[in-house]
Structure formats: C-alpha cells, structure tokens
Amino acid sequence: MTPQEIRDITGMVARVAPVGSRITCDPAPADTDEDWLILDQFGIDDRLIEQGFAREGGPEFYTGNDNGEFRSWRRGDINLIVTPDDKFYDRFITATKLATRFNLMQKDDRIALFQAVLYGVRWDNLR
C-alpha cells in the first residue's frame, strides 16, 4: 500500500508512515504484517470499523504504555498503529529509523530498541 491508499482508507489523518519489519529489515521478511503508523487527531475509529478493521489487543501489553497512547487495528495482514500523540508518533519514527540504520533482524532486538526509545525503559528491564 501507499500512504495515499492508507489516507483513503482512514479518511483525514495528520500523518502516516510505513513502519515495522518490512521497512526496518534488509532483506525484508515476506511473512509479516504490513505496518503503518498513523497520527490521528480527528478520531478515525468509526471509519476504521466501517472499512473492516478490528481493534486488537491494547497498550497494556506493552512495557511503559503510560508514555504514549496508541491503538492497533487489523484487517488481514494490514496493521495500523494509531496514536493521537504527536510526540509518541515522532519517537516511533525515531525508533523505526534507528532499527533501519542498524538493520536489526532479530525481533527481540527491535522490541528492546522500541521499548527504550518509546517508553524510556532502562537497559536492565529490556527483554
């Protein structure tokens, strides 16, 4: 998908960017979700439901979840990470760029990087 296709699905969003292992890993894995980060300052939940997306899990599954709100929505292999928090969005993009720069192929390494950047998790508490 393209950013414009994501905008067409979601309606009005402030910013959208591809993220996840398809973006950060070289070579990109073929058997993973297509992840998109969306800065939503307009309320797109109803629109996503209309477009066939289902809300998954919740931030309570992530270490440090009190440092940035987001919701995960899925339709098939498309995963939308939606946040109203522009600082969280920027930290997520920073973590994505670092994971890409370091070509972190191991999922545990990517998770540790994201926990540190997004939530300020100390090194001794990382998975």
N, CA, C and O atoms as a GROMACS GRO file, in nm:
protein
  508
    1MET      N    1   0.084  -0.118   0.000
    1MET     CA    2   0.000   0.000   0.000
    1MET      C    3   0.089   0.124   0.000
    1MET      O    4   0.208   0.119   0.029
    2THR      N    5   0.027   0.234  -0.033
    2THR     CA    6   0.097   0.362  -0.031
    2THR      C    7   0.037   0.449   0.079
    2THR      O    8  -0.073   0.421   0.127
    3PRO      N    9   0.109   0.553   0.121
    3PRO     CA   10   0.050   0.645   0.219
    3PRO      C   11  -0.086   0.701   0.174
    3PRO      O   12  -0.176   0.719   0.255
    4GLN      N   13  -0.100   0.729   0.044
    4GLN     CA   14  -0.227   0.782  -0.004
    4GLN      C   15  -0.338   0.678   0.009
    4GLN      O   16  -0.451   0.713   0.043
    5GLU      N   17  -0.308   0.552  -0.018
    5GLU     CA   18  -0.409   0.447  -0.002
    5GLU      C   19  -0.452   0.436   0.144
    5GLU      O   20  -0.569   0.413   0.173
    6ILE      N   21  -0.358   0.450   0.235
    6ILE     CA   22  -0.392   0.449   0.378
    6ILE      C   23  -0.479   0.569   0.412
    6ILE      O   24  -0.575   0.556   0.487
    7ARG      N   25  -0.446   0.686   0.357
    7ARG     CA   26  -0.530   0.804   0.381
    7ARG      C   27  -0.671   0.784   0.324
    7ARG      O   28  -0.769   0.827   0.384
    8ASP      N   29  -0.681   0.719   0.209
    8ASP     CA   30  -0.812   0.692   0.150
    8ASP      C   31  -0.895   0.600   0.240
    8ASP      O   32  -1.015   0.618   0.252
    9ILE      N   33  -0.829   0.500   0.302
    9ILE     CA   34  -0.899   0.408   0.391
    9ILE      C   35  -0.942   0.478   0.519
    9ILE      O   36  -1.054   0.458   0.566
   10THR      N   37  -0.854   0.558   0.576
   10THR     CA   38  -0.877   0.613   0.709
   10THR      C   39  -0.952   0.746   0.709
   10THR      O   40  -1.005   0.787   0.812
   11GLY      N   41  -0.956   0.812   0.597
   11GLY     CA   42  -1.014   0.945   0.594
   11GLY      C   43  -0.906   1.046   0.631
   11GLY      O   44  -0.791   1.031   0.590
   12MET      N   45  -0.942   1.146   0.707
   12MET     CA   46  -0.849   1.252   0.740
   12MET      C   47  -0.755   1.208   0.854
   12MET      O   48  -0.801   1.178   0.964
   13VAL      N   49  -0.626   1.206   0.827
   13VAL     CA   50  -0.526   1.181   0.931
   13VAL      C   51  -0.416   1.286   0.916
   13VAL      O   52  -0.393   1.338   0.807
   14ALA      N   53  -0.350   1.316   1.026
   14ALA     CA   54  -0.247   1.420   1.024
   14ALA      C   55  -0.120   1.372   0.954
   14ALA      O   56  -0.066   1.441   0.868
   15ARG      N   57  -0.073   1.252   0.991
   15ARG     CA   58   0.049   1.197   0.930
   15ARG      C   59   0.038   1.046   0.924
   15ARG      O   60  -0.031   0.984   1.005
   16VAL      N   61   0.105   0.986   0.826
   16VAL     CA   62   0.106   0.841   0.810
   16VAL      C   63   0.243   0.800   0.756
   16VAL      O   64   0.300   0.867   0.671
   17ALA      N   65   0.295   0.686   0.808
   17ALA     CA   66   0.426   0.638   0.763
   17ALA      C   67   0.430   0.486   0.772
   17ALA      O   68   0.374   0.427   0.864
   18PRO      N   69   0.497   0.422   0.676
   18PRO     CA   70   0.518   0.278   0.686
   18PRO      C   71   0.619   0.249   0.796
   18PRO      O   72   0.719   0.320   0.810
   19VAL      N   73   0.594   0.144   0.873
   19VAL     CA   74   0.683   0.104   0.982
   19VAL      C   75   0.688  -0.048   0.987
   19VAL      O   76   0.629  -0.115   0.901
   20GLY      N   77   0.757  -0.103   1.085
   20GLY     CA   78   0.760  -0.247   1.103
   20GLY      C   79   0.875  -0.313   1.031
   20GLY      O   80   0.954  -0.247   0.962
   21SER      N   81   0.884  -0.444   1.048
   21SER     CA   82   1.000  -0.518   0.996
   21SER      C   83   1.010  -0.516   0.844
   21SER      O   84   1.120  -0.533   0.791
   22ARG      N   85   0.900  -0.497   0.773
   22ARG     CA   86   0.909  -0.485   0.627
   22ARG      C   87   0.990  -0.362   0.587
   22ARG      O   88   1.047  -0.357   0.478
   23ILE      N   89   0.992  -0.263   0.676
   23ILE     CA   90   1.064  -0.139   0.650
   23ILE      C   91   1.204  -0.142   0.710
   23ILE      O   92   1.299  -0.096   0.647
   24THR      N   93   1.216  -0.198   0.831
   24THR     CA   94   1.342  -0.187   0.904
   24THR      C   95   1.444  -0.294   0.870
   24THR      O   96   1.563  -0.275   0.893
   25CYS      N   97   1.401  -0.407   0.815
   25CYS     CA   98   1.492  -0.519   0.790
   25CYS      C   99   1.531  -0.528   0.643
   25CYS      O  100   1.447  -0.510   0.554
   26ASP      N  101   1.658  -0.557   0.618
   26ASP     CA  102   1.707  -0.578   0.483
   26ASP      C  103   1.791  -0.705   0.482
   26ASP      O  104   1.901  -0.707   0.536
   27PRO      N  105   1.739  -0.812   0.421
   27PRO     CA  106   1.618  -0.817   0.339
   27PRO      C  107   1.491  -0.818   0.425
   27PRO      O  108   1.490  -0.866   0.538
   28ALA      N  109   1.386  -0.763   0.368
   28ALA     CA  110   1.258  -0.756   0.437
   28ALA      C  111   1.194  -0.895   0.443
   28ALA      O  112   1.194  -0.967   0.343
   29PRO      N  113   1.141  -0.932   0.559
   29PRO     CA  114   1.071  -1.060   0.567
   29PRO      C  115   0.942  -1.056   0.484
   29PRO      O  116   0.877  -0.952   0.476
   30ALA      N  117   0.907  -1.165   0.424
   30ALA     CA  118   0.788  -1.171   0.339
   30ALA      C  119   0.665  -1.218   0.414
   30ALA      O  120   0.553  -1.203   0.366
   31ASP      N  121   0.685  -1.275   0.531
   31ASP     CA  122   0.574  -1.338   0.603
   31ASP      C  123   0.527  -1.256   0.723
   31ASP      O  124   0.481  -1.312   0.822
   32THR      N  125   0.538  -1.123   0.715
   32THR     CA  126   0.498  -1.038   0.826
   32THR      C  127   0.389  -0.941   0.783
   32THR      O  128   0.361  -0.925   0.664
   33ASP      N  129   0.329  -0.878   0.883
   33ASP     CA  130   0.225  -0.779   0.856
   33ASP      C  131   0.283  -0.657   0.786
   33ASP      O  132   0.403  -0.629   0.792
   34GLU      N  133   0.195  -0.586   0.718
   34GLU     CA  134   0.227  -0.455   0.663
   34GLU      C  135   0.183  -0.353   0.768
   34GLU      O  136   0.063  -0.334   0.788
   35ASP      N  137   0.279  -0.288   0.833
   35ASP     CA  138   0.250  -0.198   0.945
   35ASP      C  139   0.256  -0.053   0.901
   35ASP      O  140   0.343  -0.011   0.824
   36TRP      N  141   0.159   0.024   0.952
   36TRP     CA  142   0.153   0.168   0.925
   36TRP      C  143   0.131   0.242   1.056
   36TRP      O  144   0.049   0.200   1.138
   37LEU      N  145   0.204   0.350   1.075
   37LEU     CA  146   0.186   0.438   1.190
   37LEU      C  147   0.103   0.557   1.146
   37LEU      O  148   0.132   0.621   1.045
   38ILE      N  149   0.000   0.587   1.224
   38ILE     CA  150  -0.092   0.695   1.188
   38ILE      C  151  -0.106   0.791   1.305
   38ILE      O  152  -0.134   0.750   1.417
   39LEU      N  153  -0.086   0.920   1.278
   39LEU     CA  154  -0.116   1.024   1.376
   39LEU      C  155  -0.258   1.070   1.349
   39LEU      O  156  -0.286   1.134   1.248
   40ASP      N  157  -0.347   1.036   1.441
   40ASP     CA  158  -0.489   1.065   1.425
   40ASP      C  159  -0.531   1.168   1.528
   40ASP      O  160  -0.541   1.138   1.647
   41GLN      N  161  -0.556   1.288   1.482
   41GLN     CA  162  -0.603   1.393   1.572
   41GLN      C  163  -0.748   1.431   1.539
   41GLN      O  164  -0.797   1.537   1.579
   42PHE      N  165  -0.815   1.342   1.463
   42PHE     CA  166  -0.951   1.371   1.420
   42PHE      C  167  -1.052   1.266   1.462
   42PHE      O  168  -1.173   1.288   1.449
   43GLY      N  169  -1.006   1.150   1.513
   43GLY     CA  170  -1.097   1.043   1.556
   43GLY      C  171  -1.142   0.956   1.439
   43GLY      O  172  -1.247   0.981   1.380
   44ILE      N  173  -1.064   0.855   1.406
   44ILE     CA  174  -1.094   0.772   1.289
   44ILE      C  175  -1.146   0.633   1.325
   44ILE      O  176  -1.164   0.549   1.236
   45ASP      N  177  -1.170   0.606   1.452
   45ASP     CA  178  -1.212   0.471   1.493
   45ASP      C  179  -1.334   0.422   1.416
   45ASP      O  180  -1.333   0.310   1.365
   46ASP      N  181  -1.438   0.503   1.408
   46ASP     CA  182  -1.560   0.460   1.337
   46ASP      C  183  -1.531   0.433   1.190
   46ASP      O  184  -1.584   0.337   1.133
   47ARG      N  185  -1.449   0.515   1.130
   47ARG     CA  186  -1.412   0.496   0.989
   47ARG      C  187  -1.339   0.363   0.970
   47ARG      O  188  -1.363   0.293   0.872
   48LEU      N  189  -1.248   0.329   1.063
   48LEU     CA  190  -1.175   0.202   1.052
   48LEU      C  191  -1.269   0.083   1.064
   48LEU      O  192  -1.254  -0.015   0.991
   49ILE      N  193  -1.364   0.091   1.154
   49ILE     CA  194  -1.464  -0.017   1.168
   49ILE      C  195  -1.543  -0.032   1.039
   49ILE      O  196  -1.565  -0.143   0.993
   50GLU      N  197  -1.585   0.080   0.980
   50GLU     CA  198  -1.658   0.077   0.853
   50GLU      C  199  -1.575   0.014   0.742
   50GLU      O  200  -1.630  -0.048   0.651
   51GLN      N  201  -1.443   0.030   0.748
   51GLN     CA  202  -1.352  -0.022   0.646
   51GLN      C  203  -1.310  -0.166   0.674
   51GLN      O  204  -1.225  -0.221   0.602
   52GLY      N  205  -1.368  -0.228   0.777
   52GLY     CA  206  -1.341  -0.369   0.805
   52GLY      C  207  -1.224  -0.397   0.897
   52GLY      O  208  -1.179  -0.511   0.907
   53PHE      N  209  -1.172  -0.295   0.965
   53PHE     CA  210  -1.064  -0.315   1.060
   53PHE      C  211  -1.121  -0.352   1.196
   53PHE      O  212  -1.228  -0.306   1.234
   54ALA      N  213  -1.047  -0.436   1.269
   54ALA     CA  214  -1.085  -0.475   1.405
   54ALA      C  215  -0.975  -0.432   1.499
   54ALA      O  216  -0.856  -0.447   1.469
   55ARG      N  217  -1.015  -0.378   1.613
   55ARG     CA  218  -0.917  -0.336   1.713
   55ARG      C  219  -0.855  -0.459   1.777
   55ARG      O  220  -0.925  -0.556   1.809
   56GLU      N  221  -0.724  -0.456   1.794
   56GLU     CA  222  -0.652  -0.569   1.852
   56GLU      C  223  -0.587  -0.530   1.982
   56GLU      O  224  -0.542  -0.416   2.000
   57GLY      N  225  -0.583  -0.625   2.075
   57GLY     CA  226  -0.507  -0.608   2.199
   57GLY      C  227  -0.526  -0.473   2.260
   57GLY      O  228  -0.635  -0.416   2.258
   58GLY      N  229  -0.421  -0.422   2.315
   58GLY     CA  230  -0.423  -0.291   2.375
   58GLY      C  231  -0.286  -0.255   2.426
   58GLY      O  232  -0.199  -0.342   2.438
   59PRO      N  233  -0.265  -0.129   2.457
   59PRO     CA  234  -0.135  -0.086   2.504
   59PRO      C  235  -0.092  -0.151   2.634
   59PRO      O  236   0.027  -0.150   2.668
   60GLU      N  237  -0.186  -0.209   2.709
   60GLU     CA  238  -0.147  -0.273   2.835
   60GLU      C  239  -0.052  -0.390   2.812
   60GLU      O  240   0.011  -0.437   2.907
   61PHE      N  241  -0.039  -0.435   2.689
   61PHE     CA  242   0.052  -0.546   2.658
   61PHE      C  243   0.196  -0.497   2.639
   61PHE      O  244   0.287  -0.579   2.622
   62TYR      N  245   0.218  -0.366   2.642
   62TYR     CA  246   0.350  -0.313   2.612
   62TYR      C  247   0.410  -0.246   2.735
   62TYR      O  248   0.343  -0.169   2.804
   63THR      N  249   0.537  -0.275   2.760
   63THR     CA  250   0.608  -0.214   2.871
   63THR      C  251   0.612  -0.063   2.852
   63THR      O  252   0.645  -0.015   2.744
   64GLY      N  253   0.579   0.012   2.958
   64GLY     CA  254   0.587   0.157   2.952
   64GLY      C  255   0.470   0.221   2.884
   64GLY      O  256   0.481   0.334   2.835
   65ASN      N  257   0.356   0.152   2.878
   65ASN     CA  258   0.243   0.201   2.799
   65ASN      C  259   0.187   0.334   2.847
   65ASN      O  260   0.105   0.394   2.777
   66ASP      N  261   0.229   0.382   2.962
   66ASP     CA  262   0.178   0.510   3.010
   66ASP      C  263   0.251   0.628   2.945
   66ASP      O  264   0.217   0.743   2.973
   67ASN      N  265   0.349   0.601   2.860
   67ASN     CA  266   0.425   0.708   2.796
   67ASN      C  267   0.385   0.729   2.650
   67ASN      O  268   0.467   0.777   2.572
   68GLY      N  269   0.267   0.696   2.614
   68GLY     CA  270   0.222   0.718   2.477
   68GLY      C  271   0.104   0.629   2.445
   68GLY      O  272   0.111   0.507   2.459
   69GLU      N  273  -0.002   0.690   2.404
   69GLU     CA  274  -0.124   0.616   2.376
   69GLU      C  275  -0.126   0.574   2.230
   69GLU      O  276  -0.091   0.650   2.141
   70PHE      N  277  -0.168   0.449   2.208
   70PHE     CA  278  -0.192   0.404   2.072
   70PHE      C  279  -0.292   0.289   2.073
   70PHE      O  280  -0.316   0.226   2.176
   71ARG      N  281  -0.350   0.265   1.957
   71ARG     CA  282  -0.440   0.152   1.935
   71ARG      C  283  -0.393   0.080   1.810
   71ARG      O  284  -0.344   0.141   1.716
   72SER      N  285  -0.408  -0.050   1.811
   72SER     CA  286  -0.370  -0.130   1.695
   72SER      C  287  -0.497  -0.183   1.629
   72SER      O  288  -0.585  -0.238   1.695
   73TRP      N  289  -0.506  -0.164   1.497
   73TRP     CA  290  -0.620  -0.208   1.418
   73TRP      C  291  -0.570  -0.302   1.308
   73TRP      O  292  -0.466  -0.277   1.248
   74ARG      N  293  -0.644  -0.410   1.283
   74ARG     CA  294  -0.602  -0.508   1.184
   74ARG      C  295  -0.714  -0.538   1.085
   74ARG      O  296  -0.832  -0.548   1.120
   75ARG      N  297  -0.672  -0.553   0.959
   75ARG     CA  298  -0.756  -0.608   0.852
   75ARG      C  299  -0.664  -0.692   0.766
   75ARG      O  300  -0.580  -0.639   0.692
   76GLY      N  301  -0.680  -0.825   0.776
   76GLY     CA  302  -0.590  -0.914   0.703
   76GLY      C  303  -0.448  -0.897   0.753
   76GLY      O  304  -0.422  -0.906   0.873
   77ASP      N  305  -0.355  -0.872   0.660
   77ASP     CA  306  -0.216  -0.854   0.702
   77ASP      C  307  -0.178  -0.706   0.716
   77ASP      O  308  -0.060  -0.674   0.727
   78ILE      N  309  -0.278  -0.618   0.716
   78ILE     CA  310  -0.252  -0.475   0.736
   78ILE      C  311  -0.277  -0.441   0.883
   78ILE      O  312  -0.385  -0.466   0.936
   79ASN      N  313  -0.175  -0.385   0.946
   79ASN     CA  314  -0.182  -0.346   1.086
   79ASN      C  315  -0.161  -0.195   1.094
   79ASN      O  316  -0.059  -0.143   1.048
   80LEU      N  317  -0.259  -0.125   1.152
   80LEU     CA  318  -0.249   0.019   1.169
   80LEU      C  319  -0.223   0.049   1.316
   80LEU      O  320  -0.298   0.006   1.403
   81ILE      N  321  -0.117   0.124   1.343
   81ILE     CA  322  -0.083   0.168   1.478
   81ILE      C  323  -0.126   0.314   1.482
   81ILE      O  324  -0.064   0.400   1.420
   82VAL      N  325  -0.232   0.341   1.557
   82VAL     CA  326  -0.296   0.472   1.555
   82VAL      C  327  -0.275   0.542   1.689
   82VAL      O  328  -0.305   0.486   1.794
   83THR      N  329  -0.223   0.664   1.683
   83THR     CA  330  -0.200   0.742   1.805
   83THR      C  331  -0.246   0.886   1.784
   83THR      O  332  -0.234   0.940   1.675
   84PRO      N  333  -0.300   0.948   1.890
   84PRO     CA  334  -0.332   1.090   1.883
   84PRO      C  335  -0.216   1.177   1.933
   84PRO      O  336  -0.227   1.300   1.933
   85ASP      N  337  -0.107   1.114   1.975
   85ASP     CA  338   0.003   1.182   2.043
   85ASP      C  339   0.118   1.208   1.946
   85ASP      O  340   0.187   1.115   1.904
   86ASP      N  341   0.140   1.335   1.910
   86ASP     CA  342   0.243   1.366   1.812
   86ASP      C  343   0.384   1.335   1.864
   86ASP      O  344   0.471   1.302   1.784
   87LYS      N  345   0.408   1.345   1.994
   87LYS     CA  346   0.539   1.310   2.049
   87LYS      C  347   0.563   1.159   2.039
   87LYS      O  348   0.673   1.116   2.005
   88PHE      N  349   0.460   1.080   2.069
   88PHE     CA  350   0.472   0.935   2.055
   88PHE      C  351   0.499   0.900   1.908
   88PHE      O  352   0.584   0.816   1.879
   89TYR      N  353   0.426   0.963   1.818
   89TYR     CA  354   0.447   0.941   1.674
   89TYR      C  355   0.592   0.968   1.637
   89TYR      O  356   0.656   0.887   1.570
   90ASP      N  357   0.646   1.082   1.681
   90ASP     CA  358   0.784   1.117   1.648
   90ASP      C  359   0.884   1.019   1.709
   90ASP      O  360   0.981   0.982   1.642
   91ARG      N  361   0.862   0.974   1.833
   91ARG     CA  362   0.951   0.876   1.895
   91ARG      C  363   0.944   0.743   1.819
   91ARG      O  364   1.046   0.676   1.801
   92PHE      N  365   0.826   0.705   1.774
   92PHE     CA  366   0.810   0.581   1.698
   92PHE      C  367   0.887   0.589   1.567
   92PHE      O  368   0.953   0.492   1.528
   93ILE      N  369   0.880   0.701   1.499
   93ILE     CA  370   0.955   0.720   1.375
   93ILE      C  371   1.105   0.716   1.404
   93ILE      O  372   1.182   0.658   1.327
   94THR      N  373   1.148   0.777   1.514
   94THR     CA  374   1.290   0.772   1.552
   94THR      C  375   1.335   0.628   1.573
   94THR      O  376   1.440   0.588   1.522
   95ALA      N  377   1.256   0.550   1.647
   95ALA     CA  378   1.290   0.409   1.670
   95ALA      C  379   1.294   0.332   1.538
   95ALA      O  380   1.381   0.248   1.518
   96THR      N  381   1.201   0.360   1.449
   96THR     CA  382   1.198   0.294   1.318
   96THR      C  383   1.324   0.327   1.239
   96THR      O  384   1.385   0.238   1.179
   97LYS      N  385   1.364   0.453   1.238
   97LYS     CA  386   1.483   0.494   1.163
   97LYS      C  387   1.609   0.428   1.223
   97LYS      O  388   1.698   0.387   1.149
   98LEU      N  389   1.616   0.419   1.356
   98LEU     CA  390   1.731   0.354   1.420
   98LEU      C  391   1.734   0.204   1.389
   98LEU      O  392   1.839   0.149   1.357
   99ALA      N  393   1.618   0.139   1.398
   99ALA     CA  394   1.612  -0.004   1.366
   99ALA      C  395   1.654  -0.029   1.221
   99ALA      O  396   1.721  -0.128   1.192
  100THR      N  397   1.616   0.062   1.132
  100THR     CA  398   1.656   0.052   0.992
  100THR      C  399   1.806   0.072   0.977
  100THR      O  400   1.874  -0.004   0.909
  101ARG      N  401   1.857   0.177   1.042
  101ARG     CA  402   2.001   0.207   1.034
  101ARG      C  403   2.086   0.090   1.082
  101ARG      O  404   2.188   0.057   1.021
  102PHE      N  405   2.043   0.026   1.192
  102PHE     CA  406   2.118  -0.085   1.249
  102PHE      C  407   2.079  -0.220   1.190
  102PHE      O  408   2.139  -0.323   1.222
  103ASN      N  409   1.978  -0.220   1.102
  103ASN     CA  410   1.928  -0.342   1.037
  103ASN      C  411   1.908  -0.454   1.140
  103ASN      O  412   1.965  -0.562   1.128
  104LEU      N  413   1.827  -0.426   1.240
  104LEU     CA  414   1.802  -0.521   1.348
  104LEU      C  415   1.712  -0.633   1.296
  104LEU      O  416   1.591  -0.616   1.282
  105MET      N  417   1.771  -0.747   1.269
  105MET     CA  418   1.699  -0.860   1.211
  105MET      C  419   1.626  -0.944   1.316
  105MET      O  420   1.528  -1.011   1.284
  106GLN      N  421   1.673  -0.940   1.440
  106GLN     CA  422   1.610  -1.019   1.546
  106GLN      C  423   1.496  -0.939   1.609
  106GLN      O  424   1.514  -0.824   1.651
  107LYS      N  425   1.379  -1.000   1.615
  107LYS     CA  426   1.261  -0.932   1.669
  107LYS      C  427   1.285  -0.883   1.812
  107LYS      O  428   1.243  -0.772   1.846
  108ASP      N  429   1.350  -0.963   1.896
  108ASP     CA  430   1.377  -0.922   2.034
  108ASP      C  431   1.462  -0.795   2.039
  108ASP      O  432   1.442  -0.711   2.127
  109ASP      N  433   1.556  -0.779   1.946
  109ASP     CA  434   1.638  -0.658   1.942
  109ASP      C  435   1.553  -0.537   1.903
  109ASP      O  436   1.570  -0.429   1.959
  110ARG      N  437   1.462  -0.555   1.808
  110ARG     CA  438   1.375  -0.445   1.768
  110ARG      C  439   1.283  -0.406   1.882
  110ARG      O  440   1.261  -0.287   1.907
  111ILE      N  441   1.229  -0.505   1.952
  111ILE     CA  442   1.140  -0.476   2.066
  111ILE      C  443   1.215  -0.398   2.173
  111ILE      O  444   1.163  -0.301   2.226
  112ALA      N  445   1.338  -0.440   2.204
  112ALA     CA  446   1.418  -0.371   2.306
  112ALA      C  447   1.443  -0.226   2.265
  112ALA      O  448   1.430  -0.135   2.347
  113LEU      N  449   1.480  -0.204   2.139
  113LEU     CA  450   1.504  -0.068   2.091
  113LEU      C  451   1.378   0.018   2.105
  113LEU      O  452   1.384   0.131   2.153
  114PHE      N  453   1.265  -0.036   2.062
  114PHE     CA  454   1.140   0.040   2.068
  114PHE      C  455   1.100   0.068   2.213
  114PHE      O  456   1.052   0.177   2.242
  115GLN      N  457   1.119  -0.027   2.304
  115GLN     CA  458   1.086  -0.004   2.444
  115GLN      C  459   1.172   0.108   2.502
  115GLN      O  460   1.123   0.191   2.578
  116ALA      N  461   1.299   0.110   2.466
  116ALA     CA  462   1.389   0.214   2.516
  116ALA      C  463   1.352   0.351   2.460
  116ALA      O  464   1.345   0.449   2.534
  117VAL      N  465   1.330   0.358   2.328
  117VAL     CA  466   1.302   0.487   2.264
  117VAL      C  467   1.161   0.538   2.298
  117VAL      O  468   1.144   0.654   2.332
  118LEU      N  469   1.061   0.450   2.287
  118LEU     CA  470   0.923   0.494   2.308
  118LEU      C  471   0.890   0.521   2.454
  118LEU      O  472   0.820   0.617   2.486
  119TYR      N  473   0.941   0.435   2.541
  119TYR     CA  474   0.895   0.436   2.679
  119TYR      C  475   1.003   0.466   2.782
  119TYR      O  476   0.974   0.476   2.900
  120GLY      N  477   1.128   0.480   2.738
  120GLY     CA  478   1.236   0.508   2.831
  120GLY      C  479   1.268   0.392   2.924
  120GLY      O  480   1.316   0.413   3.036
  121VAL      N  481   1.242   0.269   2.878
  121VAL     CA  482   1.269   0.151   2.961
  121VAL      C  483   1.421   0.139   2.980
  121VAL      O  484   1.497   0.147   2.883
  122ARG      N  485   1.462   0.120   3.103
  122ARG     CA  486   1.605   0.105   3.135
  122ARG      C  487   1.660  -0.022   3.074
  122ARG      O  488   1.587  -0.120   3.055
  123TRP      N  489   1.790  -0.022   3.044
  123TRP     CA  490   1.855  -0.135   2.979
  123TRP      C  491   1.838  -0.265   3.056
  123TRP      O  492   1.825  -0.371   2.995
  124ASP      N  493   1.837  -0.258   3.191
  124ASP     CA  494   1.828  -0.380   3.269
  124ASP      C  495   1.685  -0.435   3.279
  124ASP      O  496   1.664  -0.542   3.335
  125ASN      N  497   1.589  -0.362   3.225
  125ASN     CA  498   1.450  -0.409   3.222
  125ASN      C  499   1.405  -0.449   3.082
  125ASN      O  500   1.289  -0.486   3.062
  126LEU      N  501   1.496  -0.441   2.986
  126LEU     CA  502   1.460  -0.478   2.849
  126LEU      C  503   1.454  -0.627   2.833
  126LEU      O  504   1.531  -0.699   2.898
  127ARG      N  505   1.366  -0.675   2.749
  127ARG     CA  506   1.353  -0.818   2.722
  127ARG      C  507   1.476  -0.871   2.654
  127ARG      O  508   1.483  -0.990   2.624
   0.00000   0.00000   0.00000
